[in-house]
Amino acid sequence: MSLLTACVCGALLLGIPGSALAGYKMELDENRWISLGIGLRFEAGAQQESGGREWDKNFTVDSIRPYIAGQVHEYIKFEANLDYSTSGDNDSDVQLLDGIVKFEFNDQFNIWGGRFLPPTDRANFSGPYFLNTWAFPLVSQRYPQIYAGRDNGVAFWGYDPSGRLKYQVGVFEGNSAARGPSFDARLTLNLLDKETGYYNASTYFGEKNIL
């Protein structure tokens, strides 16, 4: 009788399932800073062979993501992320994951332009490093995309004065087979704790109550 044990390693920093993150931030002044980081997503497993004496072990790096972000002006920020993945259509190739210029004026109105996640569902906004499962739900895998759910376009987003109602509206290139751009929109209402920022996490491990 064989015994299968699988261990998804990570969660060493920030408590993220199946991933490990590390970063460094250098501040020049209140409105100028740059941060560097890296994310690693990997699997380790061992399966006992039929004889019961030997173990078949494996270690697989699913993806590596270098992160660069910064601020150059009170209202202007940027973000550039790369991805090296060993799965999917871009096997063993380095891809531009995100390339964003961010005009962030206040809580009510912000503009992002470049390559990033369009306003779609909650799972897609979490991304694989902040998702509560290893794989995306089926519906999140069907959106038109360039790479890893990303698309080129412009989005407008912000909150109402209470901070509980978030709106996100964007125009993106969409599917190359379609005639014309893709228009995406999302409304999020937080009845309990607030979720700040453009993205969200699938779980906050008890730090927030989300409804």
N, C-alpha and C positions, 0 to 999 in steps of 0.2 A: 504494500500500500504506500503510495507516494505522498509526501507532505509538501505542500506548496506554501511558501511564505513570501509575501511581497511587501516591500517597505519603500514608501515614497519619502525620500530624505529631503530635508529642508526645514523650514519653519524655525530656523535658528535666530533669525532677526526679523522682527515685526510680526512673527507668528503667522506667516502665510503658508498654507498647505502646499507641499510639493515644490517650494521655491525658496531661494535665499537671496536677500538683497543687501547691498552695502553701498555707501556713498560718502561723498565729501563735499562740503560747501565752503566757498571763500567769499566773504563780503567785503566789497570795497567801500561802500557807504550804504546809506539807507535805501537808495534806489538803484544800486548797482551790485550785482552778485552773480556768481556762476557756481553751478553744482555739477559734479561728476558722479556717476554711479554705475553699477552693473547688477544685472539680475541673472540668476542661474536656475534652470528648471531641469531636474534629472530624476532618474528612477534607478533603484537597485533591487535585485531579487535573487532568490536562491531556490532551486527545486531539487528535491532529493531524487536521485536516480533509482531505477527499479530494484537494483541490488541492495539498496539501503546503506551502502558504505560511502558513496561519493555524492557530492553536491554539485549541481550545475549552476554556477553563479554568473550574473551579468550586471553590468553597469552601463546605463545609457544616458547621455546628455541630450535632453529634448530640445533645449534652446538656450542661447546666451544673448543677453541684451545689454549693450553699453548705452548709458543714458547721459545726455548733456542738456542742461537747462540753464537759463539765466535771465537777468533783467538789465536793461540798458537805459531805461528812462522810467519816470514815475508811472507811466501808463503803457510801457512797451516791454514785453517779455518774449522769449523764444524757447523753443524746445526742439531737439534733434536726437532721435533714437534709432539705433540699428538693431538688426535681429539676425542671428545665425541659427538656423533651424535644421535639424536632421530628419524632419518629417514633412510630409505634404508635397506640393508641386515644386517648391523651391529647395529641394533637398541639398544640404551641405552648401548653401550659398548665402552670402551676406546681402541683406536687403535693407533698404531705407524703410524703417517702420513708421516713424513720425517725423515730420518737418513742419513746424508750426511757428508763425508769427502771431503773437497775442497782443491785442489792444484791449487792455482791461481798465476801464474807466471807473467803474463803481460796481456795487452789488446788483444794480438793476440792468446794466447794459454793458456787454462785452462783445468783441469781435475776434474770431479766430480764423486764420486763413492758411491753407497749405494742405498737407496730408495728415489726416487723423481719423478717429472713429466718428462717423456720422451719428446723429441722434437716432438710435434704434431702440433695442430692448435693454433690460437691466443686465442680462448676462453678457451681452456684447460690450457694454460700458465697463464691466468689471475687468475684462481681459483675463487671460489664463493665469496671471500671477496673483490676481485678487478674486478669482472665481472660487466658489465653495465646493466645486467638483473638479476632477481632472480634465474632463472633456466638456466642450460646449454643448448645450441643448441643440437638437436637430435644427430648430427654426433659426438659430443664430448662425448656422453654417450656410444659409441660403441667400444671404444678402449680397448684392453686387459689390465687388471689392477689387482693389488692386493687389493687396497683400494683407493677410492677417486681419481682415475686417476693415482695413483703412480705405479711404477714398480721397481724392483731391477736391477741395472745395472751400466754401466759406460758411461759417456758422455764426449766428447771433444768439446770445444766451444771457440769462440773468435770473434774478429772483424778484418776487413782490416785496413790499416793505417789511412784511413779517418774516421773510426768509424761508417760509414753508412751501411756497409754490414756485417751482423752477420751470422756466420755459427754455427750449432749445429748438432753433429753426435753422435749417441749412440748405444750401444748393450745392450739389456735387456732380461730378462727371457721370457717375452711375455705370450701368452695364454698357459695354461697348456695342452690344447688339441692339440696344434701344435707341430710339430717335429722340435726342434731346437729353437734358440733364435730369438728375434725380433730385426731388424735393423731399426733404426729411424733416420731421418735427416730433417733439416729445414734450409732454407735460408731466411733471412729477409733483405730487402733493405729499408732504411729510406731516402726518397728524401728530406724531410724537417727537422724537429728536430730529434735528435738521441735518441734511447732508449738503455740505458746502462743496463748491468746485464743480467743474464740468463733468467729471467722472464720478463713479460710486464704487463701493466694494460689495460683494455678495454677502459678506458677514463682517461684523465688527467685534466678534468674540466677546459679547457682553458689554462693550463700552458704550453702545448706542442701542436704543429701542426704536426700530424702524417699522412704520405701518403706513 
